[in-house]
Amino acid sequence: MNDRYCRQVIIPQIGAEGQEKLSRSGVFVIGAGGLGSSALFYLASAGVGRIGFADSDSVCLSNLNRQILHNIRDIGRYKTDSGREKLVNLNDEIEIISFNERITDLNIKNIINGYDIVLGAVDSFETRFIINRACISLNIPYIDGGINGFSGCVMFSSPPQTPCFSCVFPLSAKKHPARTSKEKEATGALGATAGVIGTFQANIALLRLLGRPNPAANKLLIYDGLQMSVDHVDIKRNDKCPACGHY
Ligand SMILES: [Zn+2]
């Protein structure tokens, strides 16, 4: 076994067999910002064999309080170029695929098709609904993360075994209009919170890929960084959900 993974293959819940499972797996991360930075770093370092990610933004100075994939030398570069460079430097034994594209209803299925899990690391409800619909249609589990100040939440979705994102956040995208970049900048975002939530998403993905029990199924995980608490709130499917109600 490769020295790179020697410290994790000795973990009983992973072992050589688990490491082999990770190497044969593919995870797609939508967004290479705050959540995406930590999720991508830990998925790549753990040896997930194929990692795809998408982002259409460029790096700016106000990203650097939380988006640790990027640094001052990357300002003005596309996040896909900057992120890809860091991930390849971290682990050159896995496949890294980047898409410098804004995710839409039209392109998403082609981009995420064939991956085992999709992570949502975006700050737009509109995009989350797009990811949710595509993941249901392709039958790919979706792990969503979101942050606000010192708080964050994580939701695992794989209907019909669990609720989908729209079951729990039932308002349509029209009721969560796309925010302008000025409005986004007015929302507090702390690097440590993004790091925790992105790492939770990566951890849930790794458990799933290893075939371990999933403690996030049918729960909304709510993290409070002021109290250092994590609540597991029960969530249920909505039979009339417009996204997954047909199951
Ligand atoms: Zn649903």
Residues whose N, C-alpha, C, O or C-beta is under 5 A from the ligand:
A	BS01	ZN	P163 C164 S166 C167 N238 C241 A243 C244 G245
